[in-house]
Amino acid sequence: MSKVWVVNYSGHKIHKAKQYGEIVILTRGKVNVFQGDRLMYELVEQMKDIIEEDYILISGTPILNVFVLTIALTLIGKVNYLLYDARDNEYYIRTLIAEDVSRIIEEVKHGVKVED
């Protein structure tokens, strides 16, 4: 069964995310983001078993999301993330693949223009 890794839970309603898998809460409430190495270690410890079919529920302070997405991309090379749209009251799935990011970086570095 897939998991939904909740970056930060601070009481918001996440019940709709259960349709994507088992809820796993990584952090709760206020987190000391100024101890980055320690925080990264704790997150890796929790996420070491992440698989490609899992989801990241984007929530909390931006730096926590950066850490979690970086960990997922490093461990499995791909991340499915859930974005909540309050207007529709729904989560939307997006996927980020490390190889695609690397390709885009190389294209930009070499001046390759992508058409809209």
Residue pairs with C-beta under 8 A, 6 or more apart in sequence:
1 21
1 22
2 20
2 21
2 22
2 51
2 53
2 54
2 55
3 21
3 22
3 23
3 24
3 50
3 51
3 54
3 55
4 14
4 17
4 18
4 20
4 21
4 22
4 23
4 24
4 54
4 55
4 56
4 57
4 82
5 24
5 26
5 47
5 50
5 54
5 55
5 56
5 57
5 68
5 72
6 14
6 17
6 23
6 24
6 25
6 26
6 57
6 59
7 26
7 27
7 56
7 57
7 58
7 59
7 60
7 64
7 65
7 68
8 26
8 27
8 28
8 29
8 31
8 59
8 60
8 61
8 64
9 25
9 27
9 28
9 29
9 59
9 60
10 28
10 29
10 59
10 60
12 59
14 23
14 57
14 59
16 89
16 90
16 91
17 23
17 55
17 57
17 82
17 91
20 55
20 82
20 91
20 93
21 53
21 54
21 55
24 46
26 43
26 46
26 47
26 64
26 68
27 43
27 60
27 64
31 39
31 60
31 61
31 64
32 39
33 39
33 61
33 63
33 64
36 63
36 67
39 64
39 67
40 67
40 71
43 67
43 68
43 71
44 71
47 68
47 71
47 72
47 75
48 75
50 71
50 72
50 75
50 76
51 76
52 76
52 78
52 80
53 80
54 72
54 80
55 80
55 81
55 82
55 93
56 65
56 68
56 69
56 72
56 79
56 80
56 81
56 82
57 81
57 82
57 84
57 91
58 65
58 81
58 82
58 83
58 84
59 65
69 79
69 81
69 96
72 78
72 79
73 79
73 96
73 98
73 101
74 98
77 97
77 98
77 99
78 95
78 96
78 97
78 98
79 95
79 96
80 93
80 94
80 95
81 93
81 94
81 95
81 96
82 91
82 92
82 93
83 91
83 92
83 94
84 90
84 91
84 92
85 91
85 92
107 114
